[in-house]
Amino acid sequence: EAGATGSFGTVVEPCNLAQKFPHPAVFAAHYLAGETLIEAYWKSVAMPGQGLFIGEPLASPFRRVESSR
């Protein structure tokens, strides 16, 4: 219930360049602003080609829902 919605790891080792991983501040800013998990991920990583994303890409627990009153 309070677990992770996704995970990411590299698929080519030992080349663990920092550009392959999401930048935490960029990721958090986009995710907390209501973007989906995959949107926030793609905007926060510079070299996504050698990584594997697993999880619910459309998760957006911080998205604001407007009421229709």
PLY file of the C-alpha trace (Angstrom):
ply
format ascii 1.0
element vertex 69
property float x
property float y
property float z
element edge 68
property int vertex1
property int vertex2
end_header
0.00 0.00 0.00
2.87 2.40 0.70
5.37 0.71 -1.62
7.24 1.90 -4.67
5.44 2.55 -7.95
8.51 2.03 -10.11
12.19 1.25 -10.27
15.06 1.93 -12.65
18.42 0.29 -13.25
21.13 0.16 -15.88
21.38 -2.80 -18.24
25.00 -2.31 -19.32
27.66 -2.62 -16.65
30.19 -1.59 -15.42
29.54 1.68 -17.23
27.58 3.41 -14.46
27.69 7.00 -15.68
25.70 9.48 -13.61
23.84 10.63 -16.76
22.13 7.22 -16.95
20.28 7.80 -13.69
17.45 10.21 -12.87
18.51 13.49 -11.25
16.63 13.40 -7.92
15.77 17.11 -7.74
14.51 17.26 -11.34
12.52 14.04 -10.94
10.92 15.14 -7.65
9.97 18.57 -9.00
8.11 17.08 -11.97
6.54 14.17 -10.05
5.34 16.36 -7.17
3.90 18.82 -9.72
1.50 16.07 -10.81
3.24 14.58 -13.84
3.17 10.83 -14.38
6.01 8.66 -13.20
7.33 8.11 -16.72
7.09 11.82 -17.64
9.08 12.79 -14.56
11.62 10.04 -15.24
12.20 11.00 -18.90
12.68 14.66 -17.97
15.23 13.82 -15.27
17.62 11.45 -17.06
20.16 12.50 -19.70
21.05 9.06 -21.15
17.95 6.81 -20.98
19.13 4.37 -23.68
20.95 1.90 -21.43
18.44 1.63 -18.64
15.40 -0.41 -17.74
12.30 1.12 -16.20
9.90 -1.22 -14.37
6.66 -0.15 -12.76
3.42 1.69 -13.39
4.43 4.42 -15.87
1.12 6.28 -15.64
1.14 6.57 -11.85
0.49 10.17 -10.84
-0.39 10.22 -7.14
0.26 13.96 -6.86
-1.94 15.03 -9.80
-4.53 17.60 -8.79
-8.06 16.69 -9.78
-10.38 19.61 -10.33
-13.96 19.21 -9.23
-16.74 20.02 -11.67
-19.11 22.11 -9.58
0 1
1 2
2 3
3 4
4 5
5 6
6 7
7 8
8 9
9 10
10 11
11 12
12 13
13 14
14 15
15 16
16 17
17 18
18 19
19 20
20 21
21 22
22 23
23 24
24 25
25 26
26 27
27 28
28 29
29 30
30 31
31 32
32 33
33 34
34 35
35 36
36 37
37 38
38 39
39 40
40 41
41 42
42 43
43 44
44 45
45 46
46 47
47 48
48 49
49 50
50 51
51 52
52 53
53 54
54 55
55 56
56 57
57 58
58 59
59 60
60 61
61 62
62 63
63 64
64 65
65 66
66 67
67 68
